[in-house]
Amino acid sequence: MDARLAPQMYCDACTVRRFIAEYVDIDLKDVTDEAHLTDDLGLDWLDQLELMVLIEEKFVGVDFFATTTAAQIELVGDIIRHIEDHGTAPARRSAA
């Protein structure tokens, strides 16, 4: 799976769950709000960090590390709530 695609301006819970399922390479039905990133999805701390960075790149305006730490995100639902609570912002400027 190539998770480094063009950023999306809009994301919903289903889109986030689908992205996580593709990242972990599991069935979408297993990615519930209650799914624990370590216990249920088998992600270690580095996998979780990479997943959050990829989500930040994929979904415009999502920034986990400005308002929270990776340790505060334990469930798929935590990721979705963070995105919903902090909304999306205009596209980031390129480094060019």
Backbone as numpy.savetxt, mean C-alpha at the origin, in Angstrom:
# Nx Ny Nz CAx CAy CAz Cx Cy Cz
5.51 -9.81 -11.41 4.68 -8.62 -11.41 5.55 -7.38 -11.41
5.20 -6.41 -12.23 5.93 -5.15 -12.26 5.07 -4.11 -11.56
5.36 -3.87 -10.29 4.56 -2.94 -9.50 4.91 -1.49 -9.79
5.93 -1.23 -10.55 6.36 0.14 -10.82 5.72 0.66 -12.10
4.42 0.88 -12.01 3.67 1.42 -13.13 3.40 2.89 -12.88
2.78 3.55 -13.82 2.47 4.97 -13.67 1.57 5.19 -12.45
1.81 6.26 -11.68 0.98 6.54 -10.50 -0.47 6.76 -10.88
-1.37 6.39 -9.98 -2.79 6.59 -10.18 -3.25 7.73 -9.31
-4.16 8.54 -9.84 -4.70 9.65 -9.07 -5.77 9.19 -8.10
-6.45 8.09 -8.40 -7.55 7.64 -7.59 -7.28 6.23 -7.13
-7.57 5.95 -5.90 -7.47 4.57 -5.44 -8.62 4.29 -4.49
-9.09 3.07 -4.51 -10.10 2.65 -3.56 -9.61 1.38 -2.88
-10.36 0.90 -1.92 -9.94 -0.26 -1.15 -9.71 -1.47 -2.03
-10.57 -1.68 -3.02 -10.41 -2.84 -3.91 -9.12 -2.75 -4.71
-8.78 -1.56 -5.16 -7.56 -1.37 -5.92 -6.34 -1.65 -5.05
-6.38 -1.20 -3.81 -5.27 -1.43 -2.88 -5.14 -2.92 -2.59
-6.27 -3.57 -2.32 -6.23 -5.02 -2.05 -5.67 -5.78 -3.24
-6.08 -5.41 -4.45 -5.58 -6.06 -5.66 -4.07 -5.86 -5.80
-3.60 -4.66 -5.53 -2.18 -4.35 -5.60 -1.40 -5.21 -4.60
-1.92 -5.33 -3.38 -1.25 -6.14 -2.36 -1.26 -7.61 -2.75
-2.38 -8.10 -3.26 -2.47 -9.50 -3.69 -1.44 -9.80 -4.77
-1.28 -8.88 -5.71 -0.29 -9.08 -6.77 1.12 -9.03 -6.21
1.37 -8.13 -5.28 2.70 -8.01 -4.68 3.08 -9.30 -3.93
2.13 -9.82 -3.15 2.39 -11.00 -2.34 2.24 -12.28 -3.16
1.58 -12.16 -4.30 1.31 -13.29 -5.19 0.38 -14.31 -4.52
-0.74 -13.78 -4.01 -1.77 -14.62 -3.41 -3.11 -14.27 -4.01
-4.11 -15.07 -3.72 -5.46 -14.85 -4.21 -6.06 -13.60 -3.56
-6.76 -12.82 -4.33 -7.36 -11.58 -3.85 -8.28 -11.81 -2.66
-8.98 -12.94 -2.62 -9.92 -13.20 -1.52 -9.20 -13.33 -0.17
-7.91 -13.58 -0.18 -7.13 -13.70 1.05 -6.67 -12.35 1.59
-6.85 -11.30 0.83 -6.42 -9.96 1.24 -7.62 -9.21 1.80
-7.93 -9.49 3.07 -9.04 -8.84 3.75 -8.51 -7.71 4.62
-9.40 -6.88 5.12 -8.97 -5.79 6.00 -8.31 -6.33 7.27
-8.72 -7.51 7.70 -8.20 -8.10 8.93 -6.91 -8.89 8.70
-6.48 -9.05 7.46 -5.27 -9.83 7.16 -4.04 -9.12 7.74
-3.31 -9.84 8.58 -2.10 -9.31 9.19 -0.96 -9.46 8.18
-0.20 -8.40 8.01 0.86 -8.41 6.99 1.90 -9.48 7.24
2.23 -9.74 8.50 3.23 -10.76 8.82 2.59 -12.13 8.99
1.64 -12.23 9.91 1.07 -13.52 10.27 0.26 -14.16 9.14
-0.52 -13.37 8.41 -1.39 -13.92 7.38 -0.78 -13.86 5.97
-0.04 -12.79 5.68 0.49 -12.62 4.33 1.96 -13.01 4.22
2.61 -13.24 5.36 3.98 -13.72 5.34 5.03 -12.69 4.99
4.74 -11.42 5.20 5.71 -10.37 4.88 6.57 -10.06 6.09
7.89 -10.03 5.89 8.76 -9.58 6.97 8.81 -8.05 6.94
9.56 -7.47 7.86 9.57 -6.00 7.96 10.09 -5.34 6.69
11.04 -5.97 6.03 11.58 -5.39 4.81 10.57 -5.47 3.66
9.85 -6.59 3.58 8.79 -6.73 2.57 7.70 -5.67 2.80
7.36 -5.45 4.07 6.34 -4.45 4.39 6.79 -3.06 4.00
8.03 -2.75 4.29 8.59 -1.45 3.93 8.56 -1.26 2.41
8.99 -2.29 1.69 8.98 -2.22 0.23 7.56 -2.05 -0.29
6.61 -2.78 0.29 5.22 -2.66 -0.14 4.71 -1.23 0.04
5.00 -0.62 1.17 4.55 0.75 1.42 5.20 1.74 0.46
6.47 1.55 0.17 7.15 2.42 -0.79 6.51 2.27 -2.17
6.22 1.04 -2.57 5.58 0.79 -3.87 4.18 1.40 -3.92
3.45 1.33 -2.81 2.12 1.95 -2.76 2.26 3.46 -2.90
3.26 4.05 -2.23 3.48 5.49 -2.37 3.78 5.87 -3.81
4.53 5.03 -4.52 4.85 5.30 -5.92 3.64 5.09 -6.83
2.81 4.12 -6.50 1.67 3.75 -7.34 0.52 4.73 -7.20
0.26 5.18 -5.99 -0.90 6.03 -5.73 -0.44 7.44 -5.36
-0.77 8.38 -6.18 -0.34 9.77 -6.02 -0.82 10.32 -4.68
0.09 10.94 -3.96 -0.25 11.63 -2.73 -0.21 10.77 -1.48
0.00 9.49 -1.61 0.07 8.62 -0.45 1.47 8.73 0.14
1.53 9.01 1.44 2.82 9.14 2.12 2.68 8.52 3.50
3.21 7.35 3.68 3.11 6.67 4.96 4.03 7.27 6.01
5.17 7.75 5.61 6.22 8.08 6.56 6.18 9.52 7.06
5.29 10.35 6.51 5.15 11.71 7.00 4.32 11.75 8.28
3.38 10.82 8.42 2.48 10.86 9.56 2.49 9.60 10.42
3.21 8.58 10.01 3.20 7.32 10.73 4.52 6.60 10.52
4.71 5.52 11.23 5.88 4.69 11.01 5.42 3.35 10.46
6.31 2.65 9.83 5.97 1.35 9.26 5.49 0.40 10.35
5.98 0.54 11.56 5.58 -0.34 12.66 4.11 -0.17 13.05
3.52 0.98 12.73 2.12 1.22 13.05 1.17 0.58 12.03
1.68 0.12 10.94 0.88 -0.54 9.91 1.05 -2.04 10.07
0.00 -2.71 10.55 0.08 -4.15 10.78 -0.90 -4.94 9.93
-2.02 -4.33 9.57 -3.08 -5.00 8.85 -3.30 -4.36 7.48
-3.88 -5.10 6.57 -4.27 -4.53 5.27 -5.21 -3.36 5.52
-6.11 -3.50 6.48 -7.03 -2.42 6.82 -6.33 -1.16 7.27
-5.18 -1.30 7.95 -4.40 -0.13 8.37 -3.91 0.65 7.15
-3.47 -0.07 6.14 -3.00 0.57 4.91 -4.15 1.32 4.25
-5.29 0.65 4.12 -6.45 1.26 3.46 -6.94 2.47 4.25
-7.04 2.36 5.58 -7.49 3.48 6.40 -6.53 4.66 6.29
-5.23 4.37 6.27 -4.24 5.45 6.13 -4.46 6.20 4.82
-4.66 5.47 3.75 -4.87 6.11 2.44 -6.17 6.91 2.46
-7.23 6.34 3.01 -8.52 7.04 3.06 -8.46 8.27 3.96
-7.80 8.16 5.11 -7.72 9.27 6.07 -6.87 10.43 5.57
-5.84 10.12 4.79 -4.93 11.16 4.35 -5.16 11.57 2.91
-6.14 10.95 2.27 -6.52 11.34 0.92 -5.39 11.28 -0.08
-5.64 11.84 -1.22 -4.61 11.93 -2.24 -4.37 13.39 -2.57
-3.19 13.67 -3.01 -2.78 15.03 -3.31 -2.44 15.12 -4.79
-2.22 16.32 -5.29 -1.80 16.46 -6.68 -0.53 15.67 -6.95
-0.30 15.38 -8.20 0.86 14.59 -8.61 2.14 15.24 -8.11
3.07 14.42 -7.73 4.37 14.92 -7.27 5.16 15.44 -8.46
6.01 16.38 -8.19 6.90 16.90 -9.23 7.99 15.90 -9.51
8.40 15.85 -10.73 9.51 14.94 -11.07 10.81 15.55 -10.61
11.82 14.73 -10.46 13.13 15.20 -9.99 13.92 15.88 -11.10
13.40 15.86 -12.30 14.11 16.43 -13.45 14.14 17.92 -13.42
